[in-house]
């Protein structure tokens, strides 16, 4: 079935008429004036979420993870316009990690979850210190282990493409060099490294500050801290959880303006509880409260978050409507920028003859909604 409409495209000036048919963007041409109706339509190759830990009650770090769980999450993300994503395995026993890697490999290679770009490992080799480790359980945290990673990558069939760790751990700099030489991207996360160590990690090949602003103690030195250090280095990209709970709108705006929208990536950091009704649950062996799109450890007020519940489309809308970025910039930070980070920007470019699925969003009164998925 053919689909035709007038739209805008992130990164391109003006308005365009497009025709999609037989799985391909058949026609794309500039037009004068605006689109039809009150809502702006934005055509994209889909949102790209490089960090999510689960959804719908299914956890990518669970000994009970099954392929059909991954398939269900892929379908749910698609309804929100997320067409590419990185399932994230957090700190756990080696046995659990290996089970989850095998399941994700099967889902990716078997076609059950075509949206998977690569597997992201976060935790495992992060700081064990209170505050910096967040809700990661300390008994699972340790120094980098080359042989362990090699075993994990074999089980994953080479699908591990991003590893986030603490650069101050023993052997971390050599481990970073090893990962980059093997084509794995490296993020810095849940750490308290001084600036010299952050610089050394970047020189070794680390190129991402994962969910920056979060993952550190509430009280830090006003001048010497991991936030300023990572914002200051142009070789580091930065990802941000723009759900309105992890980072206040003014802090998010200041941090992204400092890093630059061209080097910033919006992520969801979804918890397994995303998509479930509000209520009390258990996560990371702690009672948690899911309410109004936020997720907190019970009895800690809003001081200790336990992952996120808002999908990436809602984060994009928040960045635009509340944090004050142009919607185009917010969309770029959730589509083209993560693609650029992984070196696959060409796959997110729109041109006549491009094959593959597209996500058409409508923007009206501060709400971003899926108009249709074209495939």
N, C-alpha and C positions, 0 to 999 in steps of 0.2 A: 504494500500500500504506500502510495506517495504522500508526502507531507510537505507543505509549503507555508512559509510565514515570513514576517519581517522581524528582524532582531538586531541586537547589538552583540559584539564579540569582544571579550576581554583582550586588550592588547591591540585592537584595531580601531581606528577612528571612524566614526559615522555609523550609519545604519545599513543593513544588508538584507536583500531578499535571498532566501535559500530554498532549495528543493532537495529533499532527502527521499531516495527511493532505492529499493533493492539492496539495502544495507550499505548505501554509499551516499555521501554528500555530492549529489549530482550537479548542482548549480549553486554558485555563490557570486552575487554581484552587488555593488553599492547602489543605494537608492537615495533620493532626496527626501527630506522630512523624517518624521518619526513613524513608529510602528502603529499597528492597529489597536484600538482600545486604550484603556487607562493604564494598564500594567506594562512595564518594560519587559521585554523578553530578552534573555541572554543565552546565547548558544555556546556550549562548551563541550570539551571531550570528556566531561565528567569531573567530579571532585576527586582528589587524590589524598587519602588520609594515610600518613606514614606511621601512625602510632595508635593502635586500638587493641585493648586487652581482652575483648569479648563483647557479648551482647545477648539479649533475650534469655538470660540465665545461663548461658554457655561461656565457659572460660577457656581461653587459649593456653592457660597454665593449669590444667586439671588432668589428673590421671584417668578421668572418665570421658575426656574429649573424644568425639566420634566425627567421622567425615560428614554425616548428615547435619551435625551441629554447625560445621563450617559452611555447608551449603545454605543452611537457613540464614546465617549471618550475611552471607554474600547477597542473598535475595533481599533481606531487610535493608542493607546499605544501599542497594540499587534503587529502592523506593525513595531514598533521600538524595539521589543523584551522585552517590559515591560509586564510581565505576572502577576505581583502582585503589588498592589499600595494602597495608603491611600488617598482618597479624603479629602481635607482640607477645612473646613469651617472657614472663617475669621470673624472678628468683624462685627456685623450688629445688627439690631433690633432683639429682642427675637422672634418676629413673623416670620421673615425671617429665622433665625436659625432653628426654629422648623419645618418650611416647608421643608427646605433642608435636615434636619435629616430624616424626614419621607420619602422623595423621595429616599435618599441614602439607607435607610433600605429596601425599596421596591425593588430597583435595586439589592441589595445584596442577599436578601432572595428569590427573584423571579427568579434568574438565569440570569437576563439581563446583569449583569456586574460581571461575575465570578472572575475577577481579584481583586476585592475589598478585602483587608485584614481586615481593620478596618477603622473607621472614625477618622480623626485627627482634633481637634479644636485648632486653633491658633489665638491669639488675645483675645478679650473680656476682659480678666483680665491681660492686659499688661500695661506697663508704658504709662502715658498720656503725658509725656514730649516730646517736640519737638526734633526731631532727633532720640530719642530712640523708638518712636512709629512708625517710618518709614512712610508709606502712610496710615496707619490705621487711620480712622477718630476719633477724640477725643470724640465726643458725644456718641460713642458706648463703650467707655472704662470705666471700673469700678472695684471695689474690688470683689474678689471671693464670690460666693453666692451658698452655699450648696444646698438649695432648688431648685434653678434654674438648677443646674447641674443634680440633681435627676430627675427633669422633662424632661430635654433634654435626659438623658439616657433612660428613659422610652419610649419616642417617638422614639428614635433610636433603640429600641429593644436590648439594651446592646451592640451595635456595636461601641460605642465610645471607642477606645483603646489607644488613645494618646491625651494628652492635654498639650499645650505649653503656659506658662504664665510667669509673672514677679514675682519673689519671694519676692520683697520688698513691695508688696501691702498688705494692712491690711487683716489679716486672711489667707494669702497665705500658710504659713507653715502648718497650720492645714488642709487646703484644700488639700495640697499635700499628707499629711498622709491619709486623707480620700480616695483620688483617688487610692493610692497604695493599700490600704486595700481592695478595690473593684476591683482590677485587672487592673486598668488603668495606663499606663505608663505616666511619666511626663517629659516634656522638659522645659528648661528655655529659654526665648526668649524676645526680645525687652524690656530689663530691664537695670537698672543702679545700681544693688545691689552691696554693698561692699563685700569684700571677706568673712567676717564673715557670712553674710547673705547667700551667695552662699554655704558656707560650711553647714550652718544650713538646707538649702533646700536639699542638697545632703543627709544629715543625715535623713531628713524626708522622703526621697524616690525618689526625682528627680534624673534621671539618664541619661539625654540627654541635651546637649547644642545645641538647634535648630538653624540651619543656622548660625553657629558661624562665627565671623568676621563682619557679617552684622547685621543690627538692632541696631546700636548704633550711637552716634554722631560722626561726622568726626574727631573732635579734642578731644583726651583723654589724661589723665596723662600717661606719658611714662612707669611708673612703676605700678601704682595702677589703674587697669581698669578691665572691665568685661571679656576681652579676655584672659589676662594672668591668671586671677583667674580661669576661666573654663578650660583652657588648663592644669592647674597645678593639677587638682583633678583627680586621677585615677578612681574614681567611676563614673565619667561622660563620657558617649560617646559624640561624636560631629558629627553633620552633616554639610556638606559643599555644597554650590552651585558652581559647577565647570564649569560655562558657559563661563569663560574668561572675564566677565564683573563685576560680583559681587566681585570677589577676583582675584587680579593679580596672575599669575602663580607662582612667587617666594614666595608670601605670602601664597598661598595655599600649596606649597611644605613645607614651614617652619612649618605651623600650623599642617599639617597632620603628619609630622615627629615628632613634639613635642607630639601630642596626641597618635601617633602610628597608623599604618595602621590597626591593629587589633581592634581598638576602634573607627575608623572613618567610616562614612557613606556618600556616595555621594547622593545628592538629586537634583531634577530639580527645585522645587518651581514654576512650570509652571503657567503662567497667562492664563486667558480665551482667550487671544489674540494669544497664541501659535498655529501655524498651519494656521494663516491667512496671507494674503499678507502684505508686508511692507506698512506703511502708518501712518496716524494720526487717533487716536481713542480716546475713553473716558474710563477711568477706575478709580474707587474710586473717582468719581465725579471730575476728573481732566483730562485735555487733555494730551495724552501721544503719544509718537512716537515709532513705531515698526520699527527697521531697523537692518539688518545684524545679526539677532539672538539676538539683545538686545532690551530692553524696558525701556524707560526713561520718566519721567514727562517733558512735553514740556516746553521750555524756562528755564530749569534748567541745560542745557548741559547734561553731563553724571554724574552729582553730586547726582541725586536722581533717583534711580531705582524704577520701579513699577512692581516688579515681574520678571519672567524670561520667555524666549521663546524657549530655546533649550531643547529638550527631553533628557532623561537620557543617551541614547546611545551616544549622542554627548558630554555629560559631561564626560563620561568614556574615550572617545577618547581624549578629551582635557587633562584630568589628565595624560594620558599616553604619548601623543605626545608632549605636550607643557610643562606641569608641571614636566615631567620627571620620573613618576612612571612606573615601569614595568606594561605592560598591565594586567598581571595576578593579580597584587595588585589592579589595578583600577577596574577590574571586581569583585574581591572579595568584594570591598567596596560598590558595587552596587548590590550584589546578596546575598552571604552568610552572610556578616556582618549585614545588616538589618534583616535578618532572625534570626541570633543569638540574636540581640537586642530584638526581640519580642519572643524569646524562641521557634522558629520553625525551627531551623537549620536542623533538620532531614528531613524536607520536601524539602530541597534544596540539599541534598546529592544525588549523582548519583551512581547507582548500578544496576546490572542485576535484572530484575523483578520490577523495579520502574515504577509505573503507573503515567500517567499525561503528560501534555505538556512540551516540551523542546524548547529552543531557541538556534539555531546554528548560531554563528556570524563568519564573515570572517574579518580578519585584514590584511590590505595591504597598504603600503605607508602612514601610519598614519590615515587611514580611517577604521572605524568600521561599518560594515553593516550587516544586517540580511541576512544570507544565506537561511534559511528556518525556519519556525515554525513547529515543529513535534507534531502532535496530532492525 
